[in-house]
Amino acid sequence: MERLVPARQRYDWGSLSSLPELLGVKPDGRPWAELWFGTHPAGPTRLADGRTLSALIENEPERYLGADVVQRFGRQLPFLLKLIAPARTLSLQVHPSLEQAAAGYAVEDAAGIPIDSPQRSFRDTNHKPEMVLALTEFEAVAGFRAPRRAAEVLVDLEAPVARRMRRTLRRNPTRFGIRGAFTELVSAGTRPSAEEIDELVQEMSWRLEQGAATSAHAYRNAIAMARDFPGDPGVAAALLLNPVTLRPGEALFIPAGAVHAYISGLGAEVMASSDNVLRAGLTSKHVDVPTMLSCVDYVAAPPVRPAPEYLSRATRAYYAPVDDFELLVTRVIAEDGALPVPGRGARLLLAVDGAVTASTSGGSLCLERGQGAFVGADEKGLSAAGAGTLVQVDVP
């Protein structure tokens, strides 16, 4: 078992205080957006002795990952675990499928765009399905509403951009109408002006004040986005998406192709090991609308909120419909002593509350809030003791 030192990402949407408070350290006045636990080269996790986790695994991949994982996914961890703390809207974005990622990566390589270039959209060849587990109340939008429901949200809004969206959806109340409305909002040449977005936001604010909002939740989300990114067409696009509020302990799964944006909160996020993000707005980062649109799934669907399945009194599992990862959460109290933790193979552990002592045949580590560890496939009999909550990621 190896104690991990995560890679810290300081994106401008990050909270100034959430992650420092979790770790029990003094804020430094700069945003702390994410802490990465994994082997992705864009944010390599280190061991206590300064080596990277990637180098450790690469040296003996079958020992640390197991022969089955090496055969299925290669010589590095197939998943990436993060602590994520958005204090402002985190991109109107989508993630590619495996096929789209491989094709996009090849195109950008052929164009000579460096991997670390801000203008790069595909930083690896992997897909990026992801699941976020809320540690505090967590606000997001995810997936398209049914076209008729989206039109209902817009029904009382008279701002020109709302009328255009409503007209498109009424003419074609199918996924093609959603595609038309969304594409018009974010594409060059048809996107509304900043003044039109401001007019829409002013009307939504007035309707909220008057208690006359057809969807107060959607209006509040859009207004929050407008505070972060005034005049951005993504504010209007958010009205086409499902609003999601997660309470602590609830999870949201984002498949490839699902348009989404995180707005606020603190969560533990697990995903396939990838950094492929295609953005259409609500960001200061690279925006590539044509590529983003080519990867979008326009089929209306409710947000995927996996219900926990209890494997024991102490451990609950959140299963996603992917082969790359599964997420388990174990809650221990001092009176229990050491409890067995289900799971298999190579694992990442992260304490998100209290202090938990994790033990295997390879040794023991005490993990306090925000601290993580790697357990190799060769280690047997994981157990947890203490008083706290332990998040675990492994391969199904």
Secondary structure by P-SEA (a helix, b strand, c coil): ccccbbbbbbcccccccaaaaaacccccccccccccccccccbbbbccccccaaaaaaacccccccaaaaacccccccbbbbbccccccccccccccaaaaaaaaaaaaaaccccccccccccccccccbbbbbccccccccccccaaaaaaaacccccaaaaaaaaaaaacccaaaaaaaaaaaccccccccaaaaaaaaaaaaaaaaacccccaaaaaaaaaaaaaccccaaaaaaaabbbbbbcccccccccccbbbbbcbbbbbbbcccccbbbbcccccccccaaaaaaacccccccccccccccccccbbbbbcccccbbbbbbbbcccccbbbbbbbccbbbbbcccbbbbbcccbbbbbccccbbbbcccccccccccbbbbbbbbcc
